[in-house]
Amino acid sequence: MKTILNTGVIALSFMLLNAEAQEMSAEDEWRAKAEIRQLVDKYAFSRDNLDADGYAGVFAENGTLLLFGESYTGREAIRSLSENWNTDSVGMHIMSTSLITLLDERSATGINYATVYGETPDSSHQEGDLIPVTNFVVQGRYFDKYELTDEGWKISERRFEPIYSGP
C-alpha cells in the first residue's frame, strides 16, 4: 500500500512539474498577445488598402472567415472576396477594444470590436480632399480563434457579429 501511495505521489509530482514547465513566461505571453494584436490590425489595414494577399495571409492555410451568414474556408476562398471589393470606395476598419486569451502556447481566442466606415467620393473629389462621411457602415465584434503556425500566429477562425448598421 505504501509503495502504491509513493508511486502515486511521484507521478503527481512529475505531472505538476511538467504542467509548470509548459506554462508561458509573462514575456512570452506578452509577445504572443502583441503578435496576435498585430495580426488583427493587419487584417483591417490589408482590407482597407485593397491588399487581397495580405488580407488572406493573416489566416491559417485552412482558416475560416464567417461574414454576414457566409462562410469562406481557405486562403484562396478568402482572397476571392477581393473580386467584389469596390475599388472606388475609401474604407476604414477601426479596430478598438480587444481581449485576447491564450489557451496554451499554440492557441488563443479573441474578441475585437470594429467600426467600419466607407464612402465613394464623388467625381469632384481631388486627391487629399476630405471625404464627407454620412455615417458608419457597420459596427460589431469579431470572435476569433488563433493558432501558432510555422508562419507565426494566424487566424484559424474569424466570425463577425454585427451590432449596429448605418442608415
C-alpha positions as CSV (number, residue, x, y, z in Angstrom):
1,M,0.0,0.0,0.0
2,K,2.8,2.3,0.9
3,T,4.6,1.6,-2.4
4,I,1.4,2.4,-4.4
5,L,1.0,5.7,-2.4
6,N,4.6,6.7,-3.0
7,T,4.3,5.9,-6.7
8,G,1.2,8.0,-6.9
9,V,2.9,10.9,-5.2
10,I,5.9,10.7,-7.5
11,A,3.6,10.5,-10.6
12,L,1.6,13.5,-9.4
13,S,4.8,15.5,-8.7
14,F,6.0,14.8,-12.3
15,M,2.7,15.9,-13.7
16,L,2.7,19.1,-11.7
17,L,6.3,19.9,-12.7
18,N,5.5,19.2,-16.4
19,A,2.5,21.4,-16.3
20,E,4.5,24.2,-14.8
21,A,7.2,23.8,-17.4
22,Q,4.6,24.2,-20.1
23,E,3.3,27.5,-18.8
24,M,4.3,30.6,-20.7
25,S,6.5,33.2,-19.1
26,A,5.0,36.6,-18.7
27,E,7.3,37.9,-21.5
28,D,6.2,35.1,-23.9
29,E,2.6,35.7,-23.1
30,W,3.0,39.5,-23.8
31,R,4.9,38.7,-27.0
32,A,2.2,36.3,-28.3
33,K,-0.6,38.8,-27.5
34,A,1.3,41.6,-29.2
35,E,1.8,39.4,-32.3
36,I,-1.9,38.5,-32.4
37,R,-2.9,42.1,-32.0
38,Q,-0.7,43.0,-34.9
39,L,-2.4,40.3,-36.9
40,V,-5.8,41.8,-36.1
41,D,-4.5,45.2,-37.3
42,K,-3.0,43.8,-40.4
43,Y,-6.4,42.2,-41.3
44,A,-8.0,45.7,-41.1
45,F,-5.1,47.5,-42.9
46,S,-5.0,45.0,-45.7
47,R,-8.7,45.2,-46.3
48,D,-8.8,49.0,-46.2
49,N,-5.9,49.1,-48.7
50,L,-7.3,46.5,-51.0
51,D,-4.4,44.1,-50.4
52,A,-6.0,40.7,-51.2
53,D,-2.8,38.8,-50.4
54,G,-2.3,40.5,-47.1
55,Y,-5.9,40.0,-46.2
56,A,-5.9,36.3,-46.9
57,G,-2.4,35.9,-45.5
58,V,-3.5,36.7,-41.9
59,F,-5.5,33.4,-41.9
60,A,-4.1,29.9,-41.4
61,E,-3.9,27.9,-44.6
62,N,-7.3,26.3,-43.8
63,G,-8.7,29.3,-41.8
64,T,-12.4,30.2,-41.9
65,L,-14.0,33.6,-42.2
66,L,-17.7,33.9,-41.4
67,L,-19.3,37.2,-42.6
68,F,-22.9,38.0,-42.8
69,G,-24.1,34.4,-42.9
70,E,-21.5,33.3,-45.5
71,S,-18.5,31.1,-44.8
72,Y,-15.2,31.1,-46.6
73,T,-12.6,28.4,-45.8
74,G,-9.0,28.5,-47.0
75,R,-6.9,31.4,-48.1
76,E,-8.0,31.1,-51.8
77,A,-11.6,31.4,-50.8
78,I,-10.9,34.4,-48.5
79,R,-8.7,36.0,-51.2
80,S,-11.6,35.6,-53.7
81,L,-13.6,38.1,-51.7
82,S,-11.4,40.8,-53.2
83,E,-13.1,40.3,-56.5
84,N,-16.2,42.0,-55.1
85,W,-14.4,44.9,-53.4
86,N,-15.5,48.4,-54.6
87,T,-12.1,49.9,-55.6
88,D,-13.7,53.4,-55.9
89,S,-14.7,53.3,-52.2
90,V,-12.5,54.5,-49.4
91,G,-12.9,52.4,-46.3
92,M,-11.5,52.2,-42.8
93,H,-11.8,49.4,-40.3
94,I,-11.3,51.0,-36.9
95,M,-10.3,48.1,-34.6
96,S,-10.7,49.2,-30.9
97,T,-11.4,47.1,-27.8
98,S,-9.6,43.8,-27.9
99,L,-9.4,40.9,-25.4
100,I,-7.0,38.1,-26.3
101,T,-6.9,34.9,-24.2
102,L,-4.1,32.5,-24.6
103,L,-5.3,28.9,-24.2
104,D,-1.8,27.4,-24.4
105,E,1.4,28.1,-26.2
106,R,-0.1,27.4,-29.7
107,S,-3.7,28.6,-29.5
108,A,-5.7,31.6,-28.4
109,T,-9.1,33.2,-28.7
110,G,-10.0,36.9,-29.0
111,I,-12.9,39.3,-29.2
112,N,-12.2,42.5,-31.2
113,Y,-14.6,45.5,-31.6
114,A,-14.7,47.1,-35.1
115,T,-16.3,50.1,-36.6
116,V,-16.2,50.2,-40.4
117,Y,-16.5,53.5,-42.4
118,G,-16.8,53.6,-46.2
119,E,-17.7,56.2,-48.8
120,T,-17.3,56.5,-52.5
121,P,-16.1,60.0,-53.3
122,D,-17.9,61.9,-56.0
123,S,-16.3,62.9,-59.3
124,S,-15.3,66.4,-57.9
125,H,-13.1,64.8,-55.2
126,Q,-9.4,65.7,-55.5
127,E,-6.5,63.7,-54.0
128,G,-6.0,64.9,-50.4
129,D,-9.5,66.4,-50.1
130,L,-11.5,65.3,-47.0
131,I,-14.3,62.8,-47.9
132,P,-17.6,63.6,-46.2
133,V,-18.9,60.5,-44.4
134,T,-22.7,60.4,-43.8
135,N,-22.4,57.6,-41.3
136,F,-20.5,54.4,-40.4
137,V,-21.2,51.3,-42.4
138,V,-21.3,48.7,-39.6
139,Q,-20.2,48.2,-36.1
140,G,-19.7,44.9,-34.4
141,R,-17.4,42.3,-32.9
142,Y,-15.1,39.8,-34.3
143,F,-14.9,36.5,-32.4
144,D,-11.6,34.9,-33.3
145,K,-9.6,31.7,-32.8
146,Y,-5.8,31.9,-33.4
147,E,-3.2,29.2,-33.9
148,L,0.6,29.4,-33.9
149,T,1.8,28.0,-37.3
150,D,5.2,27.7,-38.9
151,E,4.4,31.2,-40.4
152,G,3.7,32.7,-36.9
153,W,0.3,33.4,-35.4
154,K,-2.6,33.2,-37.8
155,I,-6.4,33.4,-37.6
156,S,-7.9,29.9,-37.7
157,E,-11.5,31.2,-37.5
158,R,-13.0,34.7,-37.5
159,R,-16.7,35.3,-37.1
160,F,-18.2,38.8,-37.4
161,E,-21.2,39.6,-35.4
162,P,-22.8,42.9,-36.5
163,I,-24.4,45.0,-33.8
164,Y,-25.2,48.3,-35.5
165,S,-25.6,49.3,-39.1
166,G,-25.6,52.7,-40.8
167,P,-28.7,54.2,-42.3
